[in-house]
Amino acid sequence: MTKPIRKSALRALAASAGIAAILATGAATAQDMPGEGITVTPLKSSLAGETFQTMLVMKGLEELGYTVNDIKELEYATAYVAVANGDGTFLADSWDPLHEDFFQEAGGTDKLFREGVYSDNALQGYLIDKKTAEAHDITNLGQLKDPEIAKLFDTNGDGKADLTGCTPGWGCEKVIEHQLDAFELRDTVTHNQGSYSAIIADTISRYRDGQPILYYTWTPYWVSGVLVPGEDTVWLNVPKSALPGSRSGVDTALPDGSNYGFEVNVQKIAANKEFTDANPAAAKLFSIMKLPANDISAENLLIQNGEDSEADIERHADAWIQGHQDTWNKWIEEARAAADGDSAAAE
């Protein structure tokens, strides 16, 4: 970045014919860095797979001149409140509508900015291994009300199916807990919770040992690149649509008639509204960045395969930018133009 020109140097140069060009260059530099002098703090959950998406947003903000702090990890319910209160600036993995209750409880659109779609077509639901599904003709989660069917997925000898579920504090936890009641599965199914990365790794190990498995997952994520639906596993339908909270009346059926129990989601960038109101360049960037779901899954698989250090993930982000340089440059240009337009309007 060009160093500031001292006032004494400006006076000395004032008599030269090139002064207009020099001042124009300085003005262009300031316009290129609308975030200069402003610090932002990114938030994410404990899920390592979210670092890639978050880091791409961080790099975009840095190109706009913002000083970006290291990522702070908070689970979603707390993270939304932190962003709304200004203790964090943005959350790159705001699931809509899965996180709607978190979003509204933190203040909704009065406190939070959430425009555009960062990544779309995210599926969620319950799956079992294909071998067991075909051997026992299991297609629906409701069949686990049958103790004999449930017992097939028992891993600890208590006679109940063990469902590899959701990290405490995530939006999926609310849905799974609600549906176990709605589908009358409490007597035959145990919702096993913990760090998702750890419990799904154990599930994959059991699958590779030839044991039946029952688990929750979502896309985009690396799990479906290892346990491939249609080849290794099958999605289970649910007996009926049953969501908690403000979405209790929503129909979760897909256009083809399948019903996995969850709505198709999109991921958005949620940010502190006071910050976006004061920073149109950042607001524009948040609203126009778009990352294909398959790219997220592919990067997350690299993490699972051992490329999981911060340096590794930053390399993945840099490679993605280089592979989509024209698109990236366009985002940065549009963000800068938003700042220029706001400045012009204020004059």
Stockholm file with secondary structure:
# STOCKHOLM 1.0

chainA/1-347         MTKPIRKSALRALAASAGIAAILATGAATAQDMPGEGITVTPLKSSLAGETFQTMLVMKGLEELGYTVNDIKELEYATAYVAVANGDGTFLADSWDPLHEDFFQEAGGTDKLFREGVYSDNALQGYLIDKKTAEAHDITNLGQLKDPEIAKLFDTNGDGKADLTGCTPGWGCEKVIEHQLDAFELRDTVTHNQGSYSAIIADTISRYRDGQPILYYTWTPYWVSGVLVPGEDTVWLNVPKSALPGSRSGVDTALPDGSNYGFEVNVQKIAANKEFTDANPAAAKLFSIMKLPANDISAENLLIQNGEDSEADIERHADAWIQGHQDTWNKWIEEARAAADGDSAAAE
#=GR chainA/1-347 SS CCCCCCHHHHHHHTTSTTHHHHHHHHHHHHHHCTTTTCEECEEECSCTTHHHHHHHHHHHHHHTTCEECCCEECCHHHHHHHHHHTSSSEEEEEEETTTHHHHHHTTGGGTEECCSCSEEEECEEEEEEHHHHHHHTCCBGGGGGSHHHHHTTCSSSSSSEEEECCCTTSHHHHHHHHHHHHTTCTTTEEEECSCHHHHHHHHHHHHHTTCCCEEEEESSSTHHHHSCBTTTEEECBCSSCCCCGGGTTCCCBCTTSCBCSSCCEEEEEEEEHHHHHHCHHHHHHHHHCCCCHHHHHHHHHHHHTTCCSHHHHHHHHHHHHHHTHHHHHHHHHHHHHHHHHHHHHHC
#=GC SS_cons         CCCCCCHHHHHHHTTSTTHHHHHHHHHHHHHHCTTTTCEECEEECSCTTHHHHHHHHHHHHHHTTCEECCCEECCHHHHHHHHHHTSSSEEEEEEETTTHHHHHHTTGGGTEECCSCSEEEECEEEEEEHHHHHHHTCCBGGGGGSHHHHHTTCSSSSSSEEEECCCTTSHHHHHHHHHHHHTTCTTTEEEECSCHHHHHHHHHHHHHTTCCCEEEEESSSTHHHHSCBTTTEEECBCSSCCCCGGGTTCCCBCTTSCBCSSCCEEEEEEEEHHHHHHCHHHHHHHHHCCCCHHHHHHHHHHHHTTCCSHHHHHHHHHHHHHHTHHHHHHHHHHHHHHHHHHHHHHC
//
